Amino acid sequence: MAALRSTVNMTDGADAPLKALREAPTAALVSCHPCDEAIVRHLLAHVSRADCVVLVDAAATPGQLAVSLRFALAI
């Protein structure tokens, strides 16, 4: 399994995170630090994305939002 992953700094304002979440592929995995969970869920609701899964991870960098999409590679 491979994954495409992009990260966005949430401390510079809401524009970049909103854009990343709005443009995220269907069924994207959104990960964040526990201290950012409420904001990430609010931003997802703001862009009407109920199809994304939120993964709260204490190892994530605070203030950073990651959007990932897993896919299988055929070799």
C-alpha positions as CSV (number, residue, x, y, z in Angstrom):
1,M,0.0,0.0,0.0
2,A,1.3,3.5,-0.9
3,A,0.0,6.9,0.1
4,L,-0.1,10.4,-1.2
5,R,0.3,12.9,1.6
6,S,0.3,16.6,1.8
7,T,0.6,18.8,4.9
8,V,-0.6,22.2,5.7
9,N,0.4,24.6,8.4
10,M,-2.7,25.7,10.3
11,T,-0.9,28.5,12.3
12,D,-0.8,30.8,9.2
13,G,-4.6,31.1,8.9
14,A,-7.5,29.2,7.7
15,D,-7.2,29.7,3.9
16,A,-4.6,26.9,3.2
17,P,-6.3,24.3,5.4
18,L,-9.7,25.1,4.0
19,K,-8.4,24.8,0.5
20,A,-6.6,21.5,1.3
21,L,-9.8,20.0,2.8
22,R,-12.1,21.3,0.1
23,E,-9.8,19.8,-2.6
24,A,-9.1,16.5,-0.7
25,P,-10.0,13.3,-2.6
26,T,-13.0,11.3,-1.6
27,A,-12.4,9.2,1.5
28,A,-9.2,11.1,2.4
29,L,-7.5,10.5,5.7
30,V,-7.1,13.7,7.6
31,S,-4.6,13.5,10.5
32,C,-3.8,16.0,13.2
33,H,-2.5,16.4,16.8
34,P,-5.1,16.0,19.6
35,C,-4.9,19.8,20.4
36,D,-6.0,20.5,16.8
37,E,-8.9,18.1,16.6
38,A,-11.8,20.5,17.3
39,I,-10.5,23.0,14.7
40,V,-10.0,20.3,12.1
41,R,-13.5,18.9,12.6
42,H,-14.8,22.5,12.4
43,L,-13.0,23.1,9.2
44,L,-14.3,19.9,7.7
45,A,-17.8,20.9,8.6
46,H,-17.2,24.3,7.1
47,V,-16.4,22.8,3.7
48,S,-19.1,20.1,4.1
49,R,-16.8,17.1,4.0
50,A,-18.4,14.2,5.9
51,D,-16.5,11.7,3.7
52,C,-13.1,12.3,5.2
53,V,-11.8,10.2,8.1
54,V,-10.1,12.1,11.0
55,L,-7.2,10.4,12.6
56,V,-6.1,12.1,15.9
57,D,-2.4,11.2,16.5
58,A,-0.3,12.4,19.4
59,A,2.8,11.9,17.2
60,A,1.5,14.5,14.7
61,T,3.0,17.9,14.7
62,P,0.8,20.4,16.6
63,G,-0.6,23.1,14.2
64,Q,-0.2,20.9,11.2
65,L,-2.9,19.2,9.2
66,A,-2.1,16.2,6.9
67,V,-4.3,14.9,4.2
68,S,-3.5,11.4,2.9
69,L,-5.0,9.0,0.3
70,R,-4.0,5.4,0.3
71,F,-3.9,3.4,-2.9
72,A,-2.6,0.1,-4.0
73,L,0.1,-0.3,-6.6
74,A,0.0,-3.1,-9.2
75,I,3.4,-4.3,-10.1
